[in-house]
């Protein structure tokens, strides 16, 4: 009996000594805080440690070089983990490398420096990305128009666009909120900023910002946008040099027949869309599916598409999750009409019954971009003035995981995509 006890103690002690990796599982049953797990990986990369992303293995698990500080952070942040030996990690990697498995181990090299494009006056809970970055303890800088126009984007590898209106129509809130104090103040602030930056109109200033962001992506940057920042960004690019704003927005009438002057060759993701002419309508164009949707909340989900982990690593990284079926959520721009999505764009997540893309990805020049429809993955129909989402109540949110996939994938050493 003593000999057996001695052997067990020796084995446990040996495992502790020879544990060379921290294994972070990401499946539904094995991880109690999926969101903070991404922060652990980011923390490790920031501190110069090696890590691998195990695509399609245990929910998209992570393998991190063993380090006492990382283990401590896992405990503090409530992230499930295991200490494993070199031999155990080698077995996992050997299993993943099998040609019969749709899995791959991707090396993560460097924590990307992150910028969130947002007005300084916005509260953190106004934006899902800001909330989840804060919750996951991933550092970021908040920048806005002045920094973008002064080429400060070059300091960052990853950029998130807040739920912004790049067309100069103040979010199309005129119909319902034109007398609201916050709307009046935001309009004044936007006009003052445009004047300060040397522009006669907010639409001209926002268009210049959109083009700077376009150039950032073309030059090799990674850009992620949600809700109205998706379609309003493309509309601003397509309408470059064309006045599409009515008098209540910019002080003069829009150009006659402006729809015919829209250039779809200038957009990132969308084509053949019709702009909404009525300024009191809370909608930009026919890209968005919000007003066309006929689906009940109880059955409102979208499906993540599957890709070859060994050949198509980027879309595989972006769709890592512990479920393929994700609960949908609404926003000013809820989802994208499939008829308006360019054929070169990958639809990562969709509701085929509704004919809508929810989560799309593409390349532009040397860079990449992802558009994600909806406002808040854990607030089905977020309205102005609604209370903020408490992510402590949703630590395993599949919808928020998609955001964090985008934060982390620029850290990966990527192979050339084949399909």
N, C-alpha and C positions, 0 to 999 in steps of 0.2 A: 504493500500500500504506500509506504514511504517512497519507494523507488518510483512508482507511478506518479505520485504527486510531484516529486523532484523533476521528472521528465516533462510534465505539463508546464511547470514553472519555467523550466529551461527553454521550452518551445516558445512560450509567450514572450520571455525575455529576449530570445533570439530574434523573434519576429519584429519586436520593437527596435532592436539594434539595426537589423537589416532592411527595415522598411524604407524604401527609396522613393516611393511615390505616394502622393495623396490622391486618392481616387474619389471623384465627386459624381455620384450617380445622378441621372436626370429623368428617370422613369416616373410614372405616376405614383407608384407605391413606395419607391425607395428614397425620394427626395422630399423633405418637408418644407423647403423654401427655395423653389426654382429661381426666383428673381434675384435673391441675394447671392446665389451661386455664381451668377455672372460677375458680380462685384468681387468675389473671391478670386476668380480667374484674372480679372483686370488688375487686382491688387498684386497678384503674383508676377504678372508681366511687368508691372510698374517697378517691381523690385528686382528685375533682371533674372527672374526664374524661368525655366523652360516649362512649356505646357503643350498638351495635345488635345484637340477636339475630336472625340470619337463619334463620327457621324453615323447616325442610324444605329448606334450601339447603346443600349440601356437609356433610351430617350435622348441621346446626344450628350453622353457623359464627358467629363473632363479628366485628364490625367496631368497632375501637376508635380513638378520636382519637389521632393520632400523638404520641408523647411518648417522649423518650429513656429515661426511667426504666422505662417499660413494656417497651420493647424490651430493655433490660438484664435485667429480671426474666424475660422469656421465655427469654433465653439461659441465665440462672442456673438456672432451674427445668426446663429441657429441654422447653419447649413449642414446637411447630412454629408458625411464623408467616411472614408476608410483608409487606413494605412496599409499599403501593400508592398510586397517585395519586388525586387528586380525580376525574379523568376515569374511571379504572378503577372506583372505588367507585360513581360515578354509573351506569355501565353495569350493574353488579351489581344495584343498587337498581331500575333500570328493568326489568331482566329479571324480578326478583322481583315487581314490581307488576303484571305482566301478568295479566289476568283468567283466562287459560288455565292459569296456574301455581298449584298448591296450595302457595304460599309467601307469607311475609310478613316484613317487617322491623319488629321491635318495638323501640322506644326503651327503653333501660334508664336509669333516672333516679337512683336512690340505693341505695347498698349497705345492705341491711337489717341491723339490729342483731340478733344471734343469741343465743338462750339454749338451753342443753341441760339438760333436767331429768334429773338423775342424782344418786344418792347420792355424797357427796364421797369415800367410801371406795372407790368403783369404779375399777378400772384402765381407762385409755383404750381398751384392746383388747377390753373387755367389750361395746363398743357400736360398731356399724358406722358410725354417723353421726359420733361423736366421732373415730373413726379417719380417716375420709375428710376431715373438716373440717381436721384436723391435717395430713394429707398434702397437701391442696390449699392449705394455708397461709391458711385463712379463719378469722379470729378469732371467738371465741365465749366466753360466760361460762357457768359451771356453776352452776345454781341448784337448790334442792330445796324441800321442803315449807314450811320457814319463810319463805323468800322469796316463794313463791307465795301463802301465806296472808296475807302482809303487803303484797300488791298490787304486788310488784316486777315482775310480768309487764308492767305498763304501760310499762316502760322499753324493751321489745323489740318488734320487728316480726315475728319468726319464732321459733317454739318447737318444739324436738324433744323427744319423750317417750322416755326411755330404756326398756329392756325391763322396765317396771315392772308391778307388780300393784296395781291401784287398788281391789281388792275386800277387801284385808286378809287374804288367805290365803297370804301369803308365797310367791307364785309357784307354789303347789300342789306344792312340793318335798317335802312331808311324807312321802309314801309311800317315797321312795327315799333321802332325805337327812336325816331328822329327827334322827339321831344324829351327823351330821357337824358338826365344830366351827364351820365357817363358817355353817351354817344356824342353829345355836343362837345364835351371836353376832349374826347379822342380825336374828333375832327379838327378842333383847334390845335391840338398838339401836333397832328400830322402835317397841317398846313404850315405851322411854325418851323417844323423840322425841314420841310421841303424848301422853304424860303432861306433858312440858315445854310442849307447845302447848295443853294444857287439855282433852284428850280422854280419855275413859275407855277407849276401844278404838282399836286401830290401824285397824280397818275404818271407824270414824266419822271418824277423821282423814284417811284416804285418800279417803273420800267427799267430804269438805269440799274437799280439794285438787282432785279431779275437777271439782267444781262451779265452783271458781275458774277452772280452765282453760276450762271450758265458757263462762263469762262473758267470758273474754278473747277467745275466738274470735267469739262473738256481737257483741262490741264492735268487731271489725275485725281481729283478729289472725290470723296464719297458723300453723297447727299441723300438724306432721308426726309420725307415730308408726309404729313398727315392732314386729313380733313380738307379744309378749303385752301391750304397752301399747295395742294396737289394741282387741282384744275386751274386755280387763279394764276399760278406760276406759268403754266403752259399758255393760258390765254394771254397773259402779258407779253410773252415772247411772240406769239402769233400776231398780236395786234401792235407790234412795234411800229411807231410812226403813224398809227391810226387812232383817231379820237373816238373811243367807244363809250365815253362817260357823258351822262346827261347833266343838265345845268346845276341840279342840286348837289352834284359831286364836285364839279370843277369850274362852275360859273359860266359855262357856255354850252351850246347844244353839241350833240354828237355829230359826227360826219354822216352825211346822207349815204345810204347803202353801205354802211361800214362792214356788214357781213361779207360782202363780195371782196373786200380788201384783206380779209384775214389770210395769213400765209401759214398753212399747216406744216410746211417744210421746216419751219423754225422751232417747232415744239419738240419736247422730249418724248412724250408718250401718246398724245392724243391727236386724232384726225377727224375731219368731216363733222365737227360739232357746230351746233347752232347757238349763238349767243342769245340770252334772254334780254329783250329790249325794254320791257316794263321795269322801271327803276324801283317800284314798290314790291316787286317779287323777290322773295328771299332765295334766290338761285342765280348762278352765273351763266350756266349753259346746259346743253343737253347731255354733257358728259356725265353728270351726277344722276344717280338712280333714285334719290330720295322720294321724289314726287311720283315716280313710276312704280314703286314697290307695292306689291299686294301679298304680303306675307305676315303671318301672326308672330308676335314676339316669342311665343313658346316653341316655335319650330324654326326660328331664324338662326341658322348656322351657315358657316361656309367651310369648304373642304380644302385642305392643303394638298397640293399635287406632289407626286413623288418623282425624284430624279435619280440619276446614276451617281452614287457617292464617289465612285472612282474616276468618273469622267467629267461630271458636272458639279464641281464642288461648291461653286458660289450659290446656285439655287438650293442645293442640299443644305448648306449652312443656314441659309435664310429661312428654311422651312423646318428646322429642328424643333421638335416639340414632343410632349408626352401624350399627345392625342392628335389625330389627323382631322378631327372635326372640332372646329372652334366656334364658340358662341359669338354671334354677330352683335354689332352695336351701331348706332346711328350718329350722324353729325350733320353739319351744314353740307358737307360732301360725304355721303354715306358709302357710296361704291361707284364703280365706273361701268357705264354701258359698254358691253363688249363690242358693239358696232363702232365705237369711237376710239378703240384701242388699236394702235398701229400693230401690224403683223410682226414687227421686229421685237415687240415687247413680250417678256415672259409673264404669264399670269400664274403666280405662285399659289394664290388662294382664290376660290371662286364659288359662287352659287349658280350652278348650271341651270337649275330650274328657272331662276329669275333672269338668266342671261347677263350676269354682272360679275365683273372682276372686283375683288376686295383688296387684293394685295399683289402688286405688280412690280416688275424689276426690268431695268434695261441698262445699256451702256451708252455713253456719249463721249466720243474722243477717247482719252485715256482713262476716264473716270466711270463711275457707276452711280445709279440712283435707284431708289425704291419709293414707291407711293403706296400708302396704306390708308384706305378709306375709313371714315368714322372719327369720333372725337375721343372717347374714353372706353377701352375694352371692358371695363367693369361697371359702366353706367350706360345702360341701354339707350336712353333718350335724354342725353344731357341738355339742360336748358340754361339760359342765362340766369344766374343767381342761385342755381342749385348748389347744395353742399358738396364739398370736395370728396373724392374717393379716398378711403383709408386703405392703403395697400397692405397694412398689417392683417386685414381681413381677407386678402386675396394673394397670399404669398406663392401660390402655385398657378396663377393666372396664365392660361395658354395664349390669350390675346396679347398680354404684356410681354410674354416670352418672345414673340415675333419682333417687337421693338428692340429687345436686347440682343437678338441674333444680329441685327443690323449694326449695333454698336460694336460688337465683337469681331465680325467677319473681316474688317479691314486689317486686323492683326494677323490674319492667316497668310501663310505662304501658299499661294494659289497656283494650280495647274491651269493650262489653257482649256477653256470650255470647248466641248466637242459637239454639243447639240444646241 
